[in-house]
Amino acid sequence: MRKVTLEELFNHPIVQKYVGRSGVAHAISVAENAFEIAAETGVNPDLATKAGLLHDIGHYTWYENGEWNYQMYQENDIHAIKGAARAHKLLVRCGEDLQHAKAIALAVLLHTDSYLPEGQLQLSPLQRVVAKADEADEEPGGKHHYRQIDYPTALDRIQKLDAKINHFMVTVELEQTC
């Protein structure tokens, strides 16, 4: 069934370090949104929530004088590229199914078009879910990266989400849609 849980990922030092930079509260909210959207659209919620949790793992700290510099971020950021590579390496090291690790990494890569040239991409269902889940939690000026959450509350939400995924995957025949 599931080779790697959200809790395992969440507690990994790489996730704590890099997701902490971009906002744990935001990452968990995106994972929760991804579960709901995936469940409604027939996309694998395990893959969607992992991609949601890891979607900003490539963020560089675009801070200036202790404040998030949204303008500098918009002009220079390629966090999705770095994040896809970092997420893939992490998932493989944690023992994730290799095809799932690739699908999750590609969803991280394509969760935003902020670094892409103009044009239309054909996103997979999983990639669309993660992009929509992220958009649903965004706040003007990047404020969603500032929301705070304490570790016990964050861990509780992750554990509840893992339980929802397990229940869903047991009770619903799931097409492995990436």
C-alpha positions in Angstrom: 0.0 0.0 0.0 1.8 3.2 1.1 5.5 2.9 1.4 6.1 6.3 3.0 3.7 8.2 5.2 3.2 12.0 5.5 4.4 11.7 9.1 7.6 10.1 8.1 8.2 12.9 5.6 7.1 15.6 7.9 9.6 14.5 10.6 12.5 14.1 8.2 15.2 16.7 8.9 15.3 17.8 5.3 11.5 18.6 5.4 11.9 20.3 8.8 14.7 22.5 7.4 13.4 23.4 4.0 9.6 23.3 4.4 10.2 25.3 7.6 11.7 28.1 5.4 8.6 28.5 3.3 6.0 27.9 6.0 4.9 24.7 7.6 1.3 25.9 8.1 1.1 26.7 4.4 2.5 23.3 3.4 0.1 21.4 5.7 -2.9 23.4 4.4 -1.9 22.7 0.8 -1.6 19.0 1.6 -5.1 19.1 3.2 -6.5 20.9 0.2 -4.8 18.4 -2.1 -6.5 15.5 -0.3 -9.9 17.0 -0.7 -9.4 17.9 -4.4 -7.8 14.5 -5.2 -10.6 12.6 -3.5 -13.2 14.6 -5.5 -11.4 14.1 -8.8 -10.2 10.5 -8.6 -6.6 11.3 -8.2 -4.4 9.3 -5.8 -4.6 11.3 -2.5 -1.4 9.8 -1.2 0.6 11.2 -4.1 -1.4 14.5 -4.0 -0.9 15.1 -0.3 2.8 14.3 -0.5 3.3 16.7 -3.4 1.2 19.3 -1.5 3.3 19.0 1.6 6.6 19.2 -0.4 5.5 21.7 -3.0 7.6 24.6 -1.6 10.6 22.5 -0.4 12.8 24.3 -2.9 12.2 27.8 -1.6 15.1 30.1 -1.1 14.8 32.6 1.7 13.8 35.7 -0.2 14.1 37.8 2.9 15.5 41.3 3.2 15.9 43.0 6.6 13.9 40.2 8.2 10.9 40.6 5.9 9.8 38.5 3.0 10.6 40.4 -0.2 7.8 39.3 -2.4 9.0 41.5 -5.3 12.5 39.9 -5.2 10.9 36.5 -5.0 8.7 37.1 -8.1 11.6 38.4 -10.1 14.2 35.7 -9.2 12.6 32.6 -7.8 12.8 29.1 -9.4 11.9 27.2 -6.2 9.8 24.7 -8.1 12.9 23.5 -10.0 15.0 23.1 -6.9 12.0 21.7 -5.0 11.3 19.0 -7.6 14.9 17.7 -7.3 15.0 17.9 -3.5 11.6 16.2 -3.2 12.6 13.4 -5.6 15.9 12.7 -3.8 14.1 12.7 -0.4 11.3 10.4 -1.5 13.7 7.9 -3.1 15.9 7.9 0.0 12.8 7.3 2.2 11.8 4.3 0.1 8.9 5.7 -1.9 7.9 3.8 -5.0 10.1 5.2 -7.8 7.3 6.0 -10.2 5.4 7.7 -7.4 8.5 9.7 -6.4 8.8 10.8 -10.0 5.1 11.8 -10.3 5.3 13.7 -7.0 8.5 15.5 -8.0 6.9 16.5 -11.3 3.8 17.9 -9.5 6.2 19.9 -7.3 7.9 21.2 -10.4 4.7 22.3 -12.1 2.7 23.6 -9.1 3.4 27.1 -10.2 4.1 28.8 -13.5 5.9 31.7 -12.0 9.3 30.7 -13.6 8.0 29.4 -16.9 7.9 31.3 -20.2 4.4 32.3 -21.5 2.4 29.5 -22.9 0.0 26.6 -22.0 1.2 23.4 -20.4 -0.7 20.1 -20.4 -0.8 19.2 -16.8 -1.5 15.7 -15.5 -4.5 15.3 -13.1 -2.0 15.1 -10.2 -0.2 18.3 -11.2 -3.5 20.1 -11.6 -4.6 19.0 -8.1 -1.4 20.3 -6.5 -1.5 23.6 -8.4 -5.2 24.2 -7.3 -4.4 23.2 -3.7 -1.6 25.7 -3.6 -3.7 28.5 -5.2 -6.5 27.9 -2.7 -4.2 28.7 0.2 -2.3 31.7 -1.2 -2.5 35.1 0.3 -1.5 38.5 -1.3 2.1 39.4 -1.0 3.2 35.9 0.0 1.7 36.2 3.5 0.8 32.5 3.4 4.5 31.8 4.0 4.3 33.8 7.3 1.6 31.8 9.0 2.8 30.1 12.1 2.0 26.7 13.6 3.5 24.9 16.6 5.0 21.5 16.1 2.3 19.5 18.2 -0.5 21.1 16.2 1.3 20.5 12.9 2.0 16.9 13.8 -1.6 16.3 14.8 -2.8 17.6 11.5 -0.3 15.4 9.6 -1.4 12.3 11.6 -5.1 13.0 10.9 -4.4 13.5 7.2 -2.4 10.2 7.1 -5.4 8.5 8.8 -7.8 10.0 6.2 -5.6 8.8 3.3 -5.4 5.3 4.8 -9.2 5.2 5.3 -9.8 6.5 1.8 -7.4 4.1 0.1 -9.0 1.1 1.9 -12.6 2.1 1.3 -12.3 3.4 -2.3 -11.1 1.5 -5.2 -8.5 3.9 -6.5 -7.2 4.2 -10.0 -3.5 5.1 -9.8 -3.9 8.4 -11.6 -0.7 10.5 -11.7 
